[in-house]
Amino acid sequence: MTVATIEFDYEISEERLRAYRSLPDEAKLRWLEDIARFTLLFRAAPLIKAEEPLQEPLLAE
């Protein structure tokens, strides 16, 4: 079984960076732990094959 590589790009606004910098250290660590946990769960999730392609986007624009 071959797993396709998905490339993506993510940008964070200056406003969000300033908001993160203003957080107390404990809140920053909690945020990093949450992101690490999410990433590990996502990577461990089983791959499933859709029966049919999606007809509409998952996220509203």
Secondary structure, DSSP 8 states (H G I E B T S, - for coil): -------------HHHHHHHHTS-HHHHHHHHHHHHHHHHHHHHS-----SS--SS-SS--
